[in-house]
Amino acid sequence: MDSIEVLEGELEDPDQLELAFRVDHALARILRWTYSQMLLAGAPLPHAPQSMEIPDVLRGGLAAISSFDRVEILVSQQTPRVLLPGHLTPYVQHMISELTENATEFSARPVTLQADCVDDHLVIEVLDYGIGLSEGRLQALNQMLRTPGAARSQEFHNGSIGLLTTALCAERNGLRVELLSNSLSLVGSKNEQPAGVRARVVVPGRLLLTEPTTTPHLPPLAPTKRPEAAAAPPLPTRRRQSHPEGVAESAPHPTPPAHHESSRPPLPQRPTSAGPDGAAHRTDPLPEPSVTFTANLNKHLKHSTESAPFKQT
């Protein structure tokens, strides 16, 4: 939706600008429907990025209804001095959307949306001039607005989802909402006759702001220090237990005696003598081959040459 608003500020072609307005309006209505589902599911609504002035809050609530062009906005001179905090703005805007939507559906005449500061409280009213509601129906709806949890399933099946989500917004933020009979003074008559319904939302003064702020609902978080790891305890040491009298301690394992080189007999060595070139030579003569070995070797060589003669290449 932010991208659409930027696009609306850059477009100059009337047809394209009208198309962008329609897309923006459709997205606002989809967002309102999404907020209704979140409220019914018990999920919190996202916070506005900063506090908002009351006229902007009213216009934002009207942007999400079908016949926004049939609603007239009236704001007193004292109202622009106060602001709604960011965490409260989406709830109040959703309440305005649901109440003005109901008013435009059941009233052929234009609807009035007005805001004023009364006794440090912000009072927002939606006035329609339709056929109105009976006294019994008004009492039943006001009872539901005060305790939405008790009549949630009944109002859901009756199709009063708009009033039900309005009551959930009020209950979650400590607001007050009620329906009254709207009084209309006819020309030439001194008596006021009921004509339509007046929906009233009261925001306590403790929830209002007088200066803009971006984080009015939460105090700044102090930097948290990570706890230092505790020093590891020393490893336990084994202590020698005292044995009672008459019980002998287990004897330690005997240590094998060390082997000394001097205890081993020396290995036999062959006598050597140095030759004329300084290299070591054997002094004992090599043994002569036996007669049997020599005769067998000659017989084998003779048999090999006779059976497999060499080929000349």
BALOBA-1460 file (C-alpha; in Angstrom, 3 decimals):
// residues 313
<rec num="1" residu="m" x="0.000" y="0.000" z="0.000"/>
<rec num="2" residu="d" x="2.929" y="2.343" z="0.567"/>
<rec num="3" residu="s" x="4.042" y="1.739" z="-3.019"/>
<rec num="4" residu="i" x="0.570" y="2.639" z="-4.283"/>
<rec num="5" residu="e" x="0.638" y="5.908" z="-2.342"/>
<rec num="6" residu="v" x="4.020" y="6.782" z="-3.840"/>
<rec num="7" residu="l" x="2.660" y="5.971" z="-7.291"/>
<rec num="8" residu="e" x="-0.362" y="8.202" z="-6.726"/>
<rec num="9" residu="g" x="1.965" y="11.120" z="-5.992"/>
<rec num="10" residu="e" x="3.942" y="10.599" z="-9.197"/>
<rec num="11" residu="l" x="1.147" y="9.977" z="-11.692"/>
<rec num="12" residu="e" x="-0.152" y="12.902" z="-13.742"/>
<rec num="13" residu="d" x="-2.472" y="11.161" z="-16.168"/>
<rec num="14" residu="p" x="-6.063" y="11.424" z="-14.835"/>
<rec num="15" residu="d" x="-7.059" y="7.943" z="-16.016"/>
<rec num="16" residu="q" x="-4.017" y="6.269" z="-14.518"/>
<rec num="17" residu="l" x="-4.449" y="8.223" z="-11.281"/>
<rec num="18" residu="e" x="-8.088" y="7.094" z="-11.007"/>
<rec num="19" residu="l" x="-7.016" y="3.499" z="-11.561"/>
<rec num="20" residu="a" x="-4.376" y="3.827" z="-8.811"/>
<rec num="21" residu="f" x="-7.033" y="5.207" z="-6.449"/>
<rec num="22" residu="r" x="-9.269" y="2.215" z="-7.138"/>
<rec num="23" residu="v" x="-6.435" y="-0.212" z="-6.464"/>
<rec num="24" residu="d" x="-5.584" y="1.605" z="-3.235"/>
<rec num="25" residu="h" x="-9.227" y="1.490" z="-2.122"/>
<rec num="26" residu="a" x="-9.495" y="-2.220" z="-2.893"/>
<rec num="27" residu="l" x="-6.318" y="-2.962" z="-0.924"/>
<rec num="28" residu="a" x="-7.639" y="-0.963" z="2.055"/>
<rec num="29" residu="r" x="-10.839" y="-3.020" z="2.076"/>
<rec num="30" residu="i" x="-8.877" y="-6.266" z="1.861"/>
<rec num="31" residu="l" x="-6.731" y="-5.114" z="4.778"/>
<rec num="32" residu="r" x="-9.852" y="-4.334" z="6.790"/>
<rec num="33" residu="w" x="-11.205" y="-7.831" z="6.128"/>
<rec num="34" residu="t" x="-7.840" y="-9.281" z="7.168"/>
<rec num="35" residu="y" x="-7.943" y="-7.303" z="10.416"/>
<rec num="36" residu="s" x="-11.420" y="-8.675" z="11.139"/>
<rec num="37" residu="q" x="-10.147" y="-12.231" z="10.788"/>
<rec num="38" residu="m" x="-7.187" y="-11.455" z="13.049"/>
<rec num="39" residu="l" x="-9.457" y="-10.004" z="15.721"/>
<rec num="40" residu="l" x="-11.775" y="-12.996" z="15.620"/>
<rec num="41" residu="a" x="-8.757" y="-15.284" z="15.936"/>
<rec num="42" residu="g" x="-7.413" y="-13.339" z="18.924"/>
<rec num="43" residu="a" x="-4.308" y="-12.068" z="17.129"/>
<rec num="44" residu="p" x="-3.013" y="-8.505" z="17.730"/>
<rec num="45" residu="l" x="-3.139" y="-5.934" z="14.961"/>
<rec num="46" residu="p" x="0.157" y="-4.532" z="13.652"/>
<rec num="47" residu="h" x="1.245" y="-1.211" z="15.109"/>
<rec num="48" residu="a" x="1.355" y="1.984" z="13.106"/>
<rec num="49" residu="p" x="4.918" y="3.254" z="12.552"/>
<rec num="50" residu="q" x="4.226" y="6.490" z="14.447"/>
<rec num="51" residu="s" x="1.558" y="8.430" z="16.285"/>
<rec num="52" residu="m" x="-1.186" y="9.983" z="14.164"/>
<rec num="53" residu="e" x="-3.324" y="13.089" z="14.337"/>
<rec num="54" residu="i" x="-7.059" y="12.651" z="14.763"/>
<rec num="55" residu="p" x="-8.110" y="13.964" z="11.308"/>
<rec num="56" residu="d" x="-5.732" y="11.477" z="9.683"/>
<rec num="57" residu="v" x="-7.135" y="8.694" z="11.847"/>
<rec num="58" residu="l" x="-10.671" y="9.494" z="10.702"/>
<rec num="59" residu="r" x="-9.694" y="9.634" z="7.035"/>
<rec num="60" residu="g" x="-7.796" y="6.357" z="7.353"/>
<rec num="61" residu="g" x="-10.880" y="4.658" z="8.774"/>
<rec num="62" residu="l" x="-13.087" y="5.941" z="5.951"/>
<rec num="63" residu="a" x="-10.638" y="4.738" z="3.301"/>
<rec num="64" residu="a" x="-11.626" y="1.119" z="4.004"/>
<rec num="65" residu="i" x="-15.392" y="1.395" z="3.418"/>
<rec num="66" residu="s" x="-17.387" y="1.224" z="0.186"/>
<rec num="67" residu="s" x="-19.305" y="4.534" z="0.248"/>
<rec num="68" residu="f" x="-16.665" y="6.795" z="1.757"/>
<rec num="69" residu="d" x="-17.880" y="9.667" z="-0.412"/>
<rec num="70" residu="r" x="-21.192" y="9.725" z="1.504"/>
<rec num="71" residu="v" x="-19.528" y="10.520" z="4.849"/>
<rec num="72" residu="e" x="-18.926" y="14.052" z="6.093"/>
<rec num="73" residu="i" x="-16.086" y="14.649" z="8.570"/>
<rec num="74" residu="l" x="-16.448" y="17.231" z="11.340"/>
<rec num="75" residu="v" x="-13.514" y="17.891" z="13.697"/>
<rec num="76" residu="s" x="-13.498" y="20.439" z="16.523"/>
<rec num="77" residu="q" x="-10.697" y="22.940" z="16.924"/>
<rec num="78" residu="q" x="-9.351" y="21.224" z="20.060"/>
<rec num="79" residu="t" x="-9.139" y="17.749" z="18.538"/>
<rec num="80" residu="p" x="-6.075" y="18.292" z="16.293"/>
<rec num="81" residu="r" x="-3.993" y="18.997" z="19.410"/>
<rec num="82" residu="v" x="-4.077" y="15.352" z="20.499"/>
<rec num="83" residu="l" x="-2.673" y="12.273" z="18.788"/>
<rec num="84" residu="l" x="-3.257" y="8.551" z="18.914"/>
<rec num="85" residu="p" x="-0.281" y="6.307" z="19.721"/>
<rec num="86" residu="g" x="0.901" y="3.888" z="17.096"/>
<rec num="87" residu="h" x="-0.334" y="0.762" z="18.871"/>
<rec num="88" residu="l" x="-3.871" y="2.177" z="19.201"/>
<rec num="89" residu="t" x="-4.321" y="3.706" z="15.742"/>
<rec num="90" residu="p" x="-5.208" y="0.515" z="13.786"/>
<rec num="91" residu="y" x="-7.838" y="-0.479" z="16.374"/>
<rec num="92" residu="v" x="-9.578" y="2.901" z="16.326"/>
<rec num="93" residu="q" x="-9.465" y="3.049" z="12.539"/>
<rec num="94" residu="h" x="-11.006" y="-0.409" z="12.317"/>
<rec num="95" residu="m" x="-13.814" y="0.641" z="14.659"/>
<rec num="96" residu="i" x="-14.469" y="3.726" z="12.520"/>
<rec num="97" residu="s" x="-14.559" y="1.592" z="9.375"/>
<rec num="98" residu="e" x="-17.084" y="-0.889" z="10.762"/>
<rec num="99" residu="l" x="-19.383" y="1.727" z="12.313"/>
<rec num="100" residu="t" x="-19.451" y="3.994" z="9.250"/>
<rec num="101" residu="e" x="-19.981" y="1.005" z="6.948"/>
<rec num="102" residu="n" x="-23.073" y="0.022" z="8.925"/>
<rec num="103" residu="a" x="-24.309" y="3.616" z="8.927"/>
<rec num="104" residu="t" x="-24.012" y="4.027" z="5.140"/>
<rec num="105" residu="e" x="-25.749" y="0.698" z="4.503"/>
<rec num="106" residu="f" x="-28.818" y="1.502" z="6.618"/>
<rec num="107" residu="s" x="-29.158" y="5.204" z="5.837"/>
<rec num="108" residu="a" x="-30.004" y="6.761" z="2.499"/>
<rec num="109" residu="r" x="-28.920" y="10.171" z="3.687"/>
<rec num="110" residu="p" x="-25.278" y="11.238" z="4.182"/>
<rec num="111" residu="v" x="-23.538" y="10.088" z="7.337"/>
<rec num="112" residu="t" x="-21.632" y="12.329" z="9.743"/>
<rec num="113" residu="l" x="-18.321" y="11.371" z="11.339"/>
<rec num="114" residu="q" x="-17.287" y="13.799" z="14.047"/>
<rec num="115" residu="a" x="-14.607" y="13.955" z="16.755"/>
<rec num="116" residu="d" x="-14.253" y="16.189" z="19.781"/>
<rec num="117" residu="c" x="-12.358" y="16.321" z="23.087"/>
<rec num="118" residu="v" x="-14.643" y="16.174" z="26.139"/>
<rec num="119" residu="d" x="-13.166" y="16.189" z="29.649"/>
<rec num="120" residu="d" x="-9.734" y="15.160" z="28.357"/>
<rec num="121" residu="h" x="-11.291" y="12.210" z="26.524"/>
<rec num="122" residu="l" x="-11.541" y="11.773" z="22.772"/>
<rec num="123" residu="v" x="-15.143" y="11.200" z="21.646"/>
<rec num="124" residu="i" x="-15.739" y="9.915" z="18.116"/>
<rec num="125" residu="e" x="-19.326" y="9.644" z="16.864"/>
<rec num="126" residu="v" x="-20.924" y="8.226" z="13.733"/>
<rec num="127" residu="l" x="-24.413" y="9.601" z="13.039"/>
<rec num="128" residu="d" x="-26.796" y="8.169" z="10.494"/>
<rec num="129" residu="y" x="-30.358" y="9.271" z="9.689"/>
<rec num="130" residu="g" x="-31.967" y="5.980" z="8.741"/>
<rec num="131" residu="i" x="-34.944" y="4.158" z="10.215"/>
<rec num="132" residu="g" x="-33.110" y="3.484" z="13.476"/>
<rec num="133" residu="l" x="-33.360" y="0.550" z="15.884"/>
<rec num="134" residu="s" x="-35.893" y="-0.421" z="18.498"/>
<rec num="135" residu="e" x="-35.098" y="0.082" z="22.154"/>
<rec num="136" residu="g" x="-34.875" y="-3.644" z="22.793"/>
<rec num="137" residu="r" x="-32.491" y="-4.166" z="19.904"/>
<rec num="138" residu="l" x="-30.297" y="-1.281" z="21.097"/>
<rec num="139" residu="q" x="-30.057" y="-2.814" z="24.564"/>
<rec num="140" residu="a" x="-29.128" y="-6.201" z="23.175"/>
<rec num="141" residu="l" x="-26.421" y="-4.744" z="20.927"/>
<rec num="142" residu="n" x="-24.994" y="-2.618" z="23.746"/>
<rec num="143" residu="q" x="-24.822" y="-5.688" z="25.951"/>
<rec num="144" residu="m" x="-22.854" y="-7.461" z="23.238"/>
<rec num="145" residu="l" x="-20.546" y="-4.438" z="22.844"/>
<rec num="146" residu="r" x="-19.777" y="-4.522" z="26.568"/>
<rec num="147" residu="t" x="-19.180" y="-8.289" z="26.734"/>
<rec num="148" residu="p" x="-18.281" y="-9.539" z="23.244"/>
<rec num="149" residu="g" x="-16.979" y="-12.880" z="24.476"/>
<rec num="150" residu="a" x="-20.344" y="-14.034" z="25.836"/>
<rec num="151" residu="a" x="-22.245" y="-13.400" z="22.596"/>
<rec num="152" residu="r" x="-19.493" y="-14.058" z="20.059"/>
<rec num="153" residu="s" x="-20.977" y="-17.166" z="18.471"/>
<rec num="154" residu="q" x="-24.510" y="-15.744" z="18.314"/>
<rec num="155" residu="e" x="-23.511" y="-12.465" z="16.695"/>
<rec num="156" residu="f" x="-21.216" y="-14.326" z="14.305"/>
<rec num="157" residu="h" x="-24.106" y="-16.435" z="13.058"/>
<rec num="158" residu="n" x="-26.354" y="-13.365" z="12.876"/>
<rec num="159" residu="g" x="-23.904" y="-11.657" z="10.542"/>
<rec num="160" residu="s" x="-22.983" y="-8.822" z="12.932"/>
<rec num="161" residu="i" x="-19.262" y="-9.353" z="12.436"/>
<rec num="162" residu="g" x="-18.610" y="-5.624" z="12.108"/>
<rec num="163" residu="l" x="-20.060" y="-4.823" z="15.536"/>
<rec num="164" residu="l" x="-18.408" y="-7.885" z="17.017"/>
<rec num="165" residu="t" x="-14.909" y="-6.882" z="15.862"/>
<rec num="166" residu="t" x="-15.636" y="-3.323" z="17.042"/>
<rec num="167" residu="a" x="-16.395" y="-4.673" z="20.498"/>
<rec num="168" residu="l" x="-13.214" y="-6.762" z="20.458"/>
<rec num="169" residu="c" x="-11.146" y="-3.676" z="19.617"/>
<rec num="170" residu="a" x="-12.698" y="-1.762" z="22.494"/>
<rec num="171" residu="e" x="-12.277" y="-4.618" z="24.958"/>
<rec num="172" residu="r" x="-8.633" y="-5.165" z="24.072"/>
<rec num="173" residu="n" x="-7.606" y="-1.507" z="24.495"/>
<rec num="174" residu="g" x="-9.833" y="-0.272" z="27.315"/>
<rec num="175" residu="l" x="-12.146" y="1.809" z="25.106"/>
<rec num="176" residu="r" x="-15.892" y="2.312" z="25.391"/>
<rec num="177" residu="v" x="-18.350" y="1.914" z="22.524"/>
<rec num="178" residu="e" x="-22.138" y="2.206" z="22.620"/>
<rec num="179" residu="l" x="-25.127" y="2.730" z="20.350"/>
<rec num="180" residu="l" x="-27.697" y="5.463" z="20.996"/>
<rec num="181" residu="s" x="-30.818" y="6.721" z="19.286"/>
<rec num="182" residu="n" x="-30.018" y="9.707" z="17.143"/>
<rec num="183" residu="s" x="-32.286" y="12.704" z="17.690"/>
<rec num="184" residu="l" x="-33.303" y="14.974" z="14.832"/>
<rec num="185" residu="s" x="-34.972" y="18.363" z="15.254"/>
<rec num="186" residu="l" x="-37.546" y="18.934" z="12.551"/>
<rec num="187" residu="v" x="-38.019" y="22.388" z="11.108"/>
<rec num="188" residu="g" x="-40.816" y="24.231" z="12.945"/>
<rec num="189" residu="s" x="-40.920" y="21.656" z="15.763"/>
<rec num="190" residu="k" x="-39.672" y="22.120" z="19.306"/>
<rec num="191" residu="n" x="-39.438" y="18.389" z="20.007"/>
<rec num="192" residu="e" x="-36.615" y="16.104" z="18.926"/>
<rec num="193" residu="q" x="-37.639" y="12.879" z="17.239"/>
<rec num="194" residu="p" x="-35.422" y="9.806" z="16.946"/>
<rec num="195" residu="a" x="-34.026" y="9.354" z="13.479"/>
<rec num="196" residu="g" x="-31.248" y="6.863" z="12.960"/>
<rec num="197" residu="v" x="-28.473" y="5.630" z="15.247"/>
<rec num="198" residu="r" x="-25.574" y="7.385" z="16.928"/>
<rec num="199" residu="a" x="-22.499" y="5.169" z="17.471"/>
<rec num="200" residu="r" x="-20.097" y="6.585" z="20.058"/>
<rec num="201" residu="v" x="-16.485" y="5.620" z="20.787"/>
<rec num="202" residu="v" x="-14.701" y="7.082" z="23.818"/>
<rec num="203" residu="v" x="-10.899" y="6.981" z="24.061"/>
<rec num="204" residu="p" x="-9.671" y="7.706" z="27.627"/>
<rec num="205" residu="g" x="-7.345" y="10.638" z="28.048"/>
<rec num="206" residu="r" x="-4.593" y="8.436" z="29.500"/>
<rec num="207" residu="l" x="-4.192" y="6.827" z="26.057"/>
<rec num="208" residu="l" x="-3.826" y="10.123" z="24.168"/>
<rec num="209" residu="l" x="-0.631" y="11.961" z="23.303"/>
<rec num="210" residu="t" x="0.161" y="15.626" z="22.901"/>
<rec num="211" residu="e" x="3.467" y="15.262" z="21.033"/>
<rec num="212" residu="p" x="4.388" y="13.079" z="18.076"/>
<rec num="213" residu="t" x="6.307" y="9.969" z="18.907"/>
<rec num="214" residu="t" x="7.290" y="6.772" z="17.129"/>
<rec num="215" residu="t" x="7.256" y="4.430" z="20.125"/>
<rec num="216" residu="p" x="4.585" y="5.703" z="22.533"/>
<rec num="217" residu="h" x="3.371" y="2.345" z="23.782"/>
<rec num="218" residu="l" x="6.641" y="0.702" z="24.798"/>
<rec num="219" residu="p" x="9.479" y="2.162" z="26.879"/>
<rec num="220" residu="p" x="12.935" y="1.989" z="25.321"/>
<rec num="221" residu="l" x="14.511" y="-1.331" z="26.004"/>
<rec num="222" residu="a" x="17.677" y="-1.243" z="28.106"/>
<rec num="223" residu="p" x="20.601" y="-3.158" z="26.646"/>
<rec num="224" residu="t" x="20.766" y="-6.518" z="28.269"/>
<rec num="225" residu="k" x="24.125" y="-7.873" z="29.300"/>
<rec num="226" residu="r" x="24.855" y="-11.446" z="28.636"/>
<rec num="227" residu="p" x="25.499" y="-13.258" z="31.899"/>
<rec num="228" residu="e" x="29.073" y="-14.318" z="32.301"/>
<rec num="229" residu="a" x="29.743" y="-17.999" z="32.384"/>
<rec num="230" residu="a" x="30.384" y="-19.239" z="35.871"/>
<rec num="231" residu="a" x="33.819" y="-20.665" z="36.578"/>
<rec num="232" residu="a" x="33.906" y="-24.425" z="36.284"/>
<rec num="233" residu="p" x="34.197" y="-26.151" z="39.662"/>
<rec num="234" residu="p" x="37.470" y="-27.979" z="40.314"/>
<rec num="235" residu="l" x="37.558" y="-31.651" z="39.507"/>
<rec num="236" residu="p" x="37.073" y="-33.917" z="42.534"/>
<rec num="237" residu="t" x="40.209" y="-35.545" z="43.893"/>
<rec num="238" residu="r" x="40.281" y="-39.107" z="45.117"/>
<rec num="239" residu="r" x="41.053" y="-39.415" z="48.760"/>
<rec num="240" residu="r" x="42.626" y="-42.448" z="50.428"/>
<rec num="241" residu="q" x="40.109" y="-44.054" z="52.716"/>
<rec num="242" residu="s" x="41.225" y="-45.273" z="56.067"/>
<rec num="243" residu="h" x="40.790" y="-48.993" z="56.575"/>
<rec num="244" residu="p" x="39.583" y="-50.420" z="59.840"/>
<rec num="245" residu="e" x="41.823" y="-52.504" z="61.939"/>
<rec num="246" residu="g" x="42.229" y="-56.064" z="60.788"/>
<rec num="247" residu="v" x="41.701" y="-55.215" z="57.093"/>
<rec num="248" residu="a" x="44.881" y="-55.023" z="55.132"/>
<rec num="249" residu="e" x="45.225" y="-52.634" z="52.252"/>
<rec num="250" residu="s" x="45.609" y="-54.124" z="48.836"/>
<rec num="251" residu="a" x="49.243" y="-54.420" z="47.970"/>
<rec num="252" residu="p" x="50.377" y="-52.274" z="45.075"/>
<rec num="253" residu="h" x="51.195" y="-53.985" z="41.834"/>
<rec num="254" residu="p" x="54.852" y="-54.982" z="41.688"/>
<rec num="255" residu="t" x="56.907" y="-52.977" z="39.284"/>
<rec num="256" residu="p" x="58.672" y="-55.205" z="36.737"/>
<rec num="257" residu="p" x="62.433" y="-55.040" z="37.036"/>
<rec num="258" residu="a" x="64.171" y="-52.883" z="34.544"/>
<rec num="259" residu="h" x="66.216" y="-54.669" z="31.907"/>
<rec num="260" residu="h" x="69.785" y="-53.540" z="31.659"/>
<rec num="261" residu="e" x="71.812" y="-53.931" z="28.547"/>
<rec num="262" residu="s" x="74.667" y="-55.364" z="30.582"/>
<rec num="263" residu="s" x="72.544" y="-58.341" z="31.687"/>
<rec num="264" residu="r" x="72.050" y="-59.599" z="28.117"/>
<rec num="265" residu="p" x="74.760" y="-61.820" z="26.503"/>
<rec num="266" residu="p" x="76.552" y="-60.204" z="23.575"/>
<rec num="267" residu="l" x="75.560" y="-61.236" z="20.077"/>
<rec num="268" residu="p" x="78.149" y="-63.226" z="18.082"/>
<rec num="269" residu="q" x="80.013" y="-61.219" z="15.480"/>
<rec num="270" residu="r" x="81.950" y="-62.331" z="12.417"/>
<rec num="271" residu="p" x="85.561" y="-61.374" z="12.283"/>
<rec num="272" residu="t" x="86.375" y="-58.985" z="9.451"/>
<rec num="273" residu="s" x="89.567" y="-57.575" z="8.040"/>
<rec num="274" residu="a" x="90.120" y="-54.527" z="5.964"/>
<rec num="275" residu="g" x="91.209" y="-54.964" z="2.376"/>
<rec num="276" residu="p" x="93.583" y="-52.882" z="0.395"/>
<rec num="277" residu="d" x="90.773" y="-50.461" z="-0.605"/>
<rec num="278" residu="g" x="89.708" y="-49.958" z="3.000"/>
<rec num="279" residu="a" x="86.509" y="-52.053" z="2.643"/>
<rec num="280" residu="a" x="85.770" y="-54.861" z="4.996"/>
<rec num="281" residu="h" x="86.289" y="-58.412" z="3.577"/>
<rec num="282" residu="r" x="85.416" y="-61.821" z="4.852"/>
<rec num="283" residu="t" x="88.350" y="-63.712" z="6.323"/>
<rec num="284" residu="d" x="86.712" y="-67.126" z="6.397"/>
<rec num="285" residu="p" x="86.479" y="-68.935" z="3.009"/>
<rec num="286" residu="l" x="83.074" y="-69.597" z="1.463"/>
<rec num="287" residu="p" x="81.999" y="-73.239" z="1.652"/>
<rec num="288" residu="e" x="82.453" y="-75.267" z="-1.510"/>
<rec num="289" residu="p" x="79.258" y="-76.582" z="-3.128"/>
<rec num="290" residu="s" x="78.671" y="-80.215" z="-2.584"/>
<rec num="291" residu="v" x="79.164" y="-82.824" z="-5.334"/>
<rec num="292" residu="t" x="75.499" y="-83.824" z="-5.309"/>
<rec num="293" residu="f" x="74.293" y="-80.223" z="-5.780"/>
<rec num="294" residu="t" x="76.668" y="-79.695" z="-8.737"/>
<rec num="295" residu="a" x="75.597" y="-82.927" z="-10.484"/>
<rec num="296" residu="n" x="71.876" y="-82.104" z="-10.131"/>
<rec num="297" residu="l" x="72.396" y="-78.583" z="-11.480"/>
<rec num="298" residu="n" x="74.248" y="-79.821" z="-14.595"/>
<rec num="299" residu="k" x="71.610" y="-82.481" z="-15.255"/>
<rec num="300" residu="h" x="68.824" y="-79.838" z="-15.047"/>
<rec num="301" residu="l" x="70.553" y="-77.439" z="-17.434"/>
<rec num="302" residu="k" x="71.186" y="-80.223" z="-19.998"/>
<rec num="303" residu="h" x="67.544" y="-81.297" z="-19.902"/>
<rec num="304" residu="s" x="66.338" y="-77.699" z="-20.413"/>
<rec num="305" residu="t" x="68.439" y="-77.083" z="-23.491"/>
<rec num="306" residu="e" x="67.405" y="-80.294" z="-25.133"/>
<rec num="307" residu="s" x="63.649" y="-79.857" z="-24.572"/>
<rec num="308" residu="a" x="63.356" y="-76.126" z="-25.450"/>
<rec num="309" residu="p" x="66.093" y="-74.982" z="-27.859"/>
<rec num="310" residu="f" x="66.461" y="-71.254" z="-28.497"/>
<rec num="311" residu="k" x="65.104" y="-69.790" z="-31.724"/>
<rec num="312" residu="q" x="67.392" y="-67.662" z="-33.764"/>
<rec num="313" residu="t" x="66.011" y="-64.335" z="-34.915"/>
